[in-house]
Amino acid sequence: MEISREESFPQIDLVIKREGNKAESLIQILHGVQEMLGYLPMEAQNYVAKKMNIPPSKVYGIVSFYNFFKMEKDADHVIMICMGTACYVKGAADIIKEFENSLHIKKGQITPDKKFSIREVRCLGACGMAPVISVDGSDIYGRLTPDQVPGILAKYQ
């Protein structure tokens, strides 16, 4: 969703009102705005700073420090590949390489058509099914081998 002054700023105002316009609420406010927009573009960060009467650099500092905040719109399908100990030992690096080769991008990048992105995560909490990936935060695939990657991607084309 692209941010527009007419539609999104009143929604940002509601998030600020709900969380309370105080410095200790900034992270919760940013979470609320990101949940609404899907990411935190500079225009939204600057608006939050203005409404809270704090420097934009403080907002940007928080957004850029914490890895759960995103400053760019995500792909349609986010592939999260677990690199926790169990997954790593059972070949997760090979799974990452196969996704990178199949999609012609590196982890952390988005395909030119904005359809897929690859993220390395520390743990998905499914160690017994290692190596494990999650697509879109809800679809879990375990005991993966590189030859299964094309079939998984085909489900999301």
Order of alpha helices (4+ residues) and beta strands (2+ residues): alpha-alpha-alpha-alpha-beta-alpha-alpha-beta-beta-beta-alpha
